[in-house]
Amino acid sequence: MPGPGHRSRAGVAAVTAGLLAVSGALAGCSGDRRAEPSPRPTPVWNRSPASVAAVGDSITRGFDACVVLADCPQVSWSTGTDSEVRSLAFRLLGAPATKNRSWNHAQTGAKMSDLPGQMAQAAQREPELVTVMVGANDACQDTARQMTPVDDFRASFEASMRQLRAGAPKAQVYVSSVPDLKRLWSTGRGNPLGRQIWKLGICATMLRDSQDMSERAKKRRDTVYERVVAYNGVLRDVCAKDRRCRYDGGAVFDYRFTGEQLSHWDWFHPSKNGQGRLAEIAYRNVTSAKPPV
């Protein structure tokens, strides 16, 4: 007959075996749960949008890029169809689709106060991506006092984003910085033809008396430069509040346009070559895994 110790050891063995069995069953269930794929959240930024709408000013309209004093939207950096420029839409959608799934609502001469109306138009298309390039005309006035106040610039951009969100809540927004107008002056002032054309009144706050290097003239240009920097700060800050908005990190402002990349009719607006460079910057930033810093 087995002794008490034997019965005790047998009982412990039985209990242990039972616990191991239960533990194994639970582990199997847990393992099954781990094997099930967990749902992944939809990325906020889609790097391959299927449609593009553009809003902004004369740069996005391709002004003076093909013929003098005229828009040339086919070479627009954002939605153009020209195979040499290879616009952002061209690169994202391909040439045939560009004509059917991209729209250019920009207007030559537009300021930030015009953007809410353009955004409302763009929202009606329900695009997957909206490009924004505006602000140069807010700084390009007859006098520095006439430049758009920074607070007004901010209020209009915020209103523009609200207009878009009201009609196209899921549209992504790519915001280009305002170009460095002072650098454009520095590049173009060396061309005699450009200097003569500037006398007609193009961006007088920056380009008037292009050869004047007096302290007064320098101060005027510095004032315009500082206002553009402030505008870009607004674009960055307002965009940062929208989870589907991406600012270019100042890439266009920092870009050093050469004479080849400026219109040979006004030495201020981008040429076809310059439009292509803008398209490259935009495509790089739109398709990047992370937003520019």
WOFEN-V848258 format. One record per backbone hydrogen bond with DSSP energy under -1.0 kcal/mol. CO is the residue of the C=O (numbers start at 0). NH is the residue of the N-H. If there is no record, write none. Layout:
CO/NH, CO/NH
This chain:
2/6, 3/7, 4/8, 5/9, 6/10, 7/11, 8/12, 9/13, 10/14, 11/15, 12/16, 13/17, 14/18, 15/19, 16/20, 17/21, 18/22, 19/23, 20/24, 21/25, 22/26, 23/27, 24/28, 25/29, 26/30, 27/31, 28/32, 29/33, 30/34, 31/35, 50/128, 51/102, 52/130, 53/104, 54/132, 55/106, 57/62, 58/61, 60/71, 61/64, 69/63, 71/74, 72/75, 73/81, 75/79, 76/87, 77/88, 81/85, 86/90, 87/91, 88/92, 89/93, 93/97, 96/100, 100/51, 102/53, 106/109, 110/113, 111/114, 113/117, 114/118, 115/119, 116/120, 117/121, 118/122, 119/123, 121/124, 122/125, 127/171, 128/52, 129/173, 130/54, 131/175, 132/56, 134/138, 135/139, 137/147, 138/140, 140/204, 142/145, 143/146, 148/152, 149/153, 150/154, 151/155, 152/156, 153/157, 154/158, 155/159, 156/160, 157/161, 158/162, 159/163, 160/164, 161/165, 162/166, 163/167, 167/170, 171/129, 172/245, 173/131, 174/247, 178/180, 179/183, 180/184, 181/185, 182/186, 183/187, 184/188, 187/190, 190/194, 191/195, 192/196, 193/197, 196/199, 197/200, 202/205, 202/206, 203/207, 208/211, 213/217, 214/218, 215/219, 216/220, 217/221, 218/222, 219/223, 220/224, 221/225, 222/226, 223/227, 224/228, 225/229, 226/230, 227/231, 228/232, 229/233, 230/234, 231/235, 232/236, 233/237, 234/238, 235/239, 238/241, 241/244, 243/172, 245/174, 249/253, 254/256, 257/260, 258/261, 260/270, 262/266, 268/262, 270/274, 271/275, 272/276, 273/277, 274/278, 275/279, 276/280, 277/281, 278/282, 279/283, 280/284, 281/285, 282/286
